[in-house]
Amino acid sequence: GAEKASYPVRLLDPAKENRLMAFDARLEGGRLGYGDGKYIRNQGLKRYYVTGWSNSDQQIGWEFRLAKTVSFEIYLDYNTVTDNDSGTIEIDFAGQTFRVDYTPATENKGSNMLHIGNIALQPGEYTAVMKGVEFEGSQYMRPLELKLVPR
């Protein structure tokens, strides 16, 4: 029989929570890197973030696809380097732009989960791209993941 070709664009499950992890993101604009990837549960430390995000030319993005129509609640989990890091980012999610204001949430306090909004999508291929608007402190937030919860 014929061999099936792999299809590298992630297929999301319309019936379960989907997590677009920072470690799986496409990083653009240089100088972006990752934490050590650890989750130290007993200390509440999440280090699977993207770091070094300090200018608006940098982008953090994911590609995904859907086989069925679905509505998702979108959440963003993040932490910050310092108690002074705050700002605004935009997430272009499947062509809809969400503007997100965030406050300090240092790694030693775990992370902060923000409700971004709701989106309804038809079957097809999409992207989610995070871009910086402005920040105060040492750098933009350190995103951990986008969480997509079916509605």
Disulfide bonds with the S-S distance in Angstrom:
none
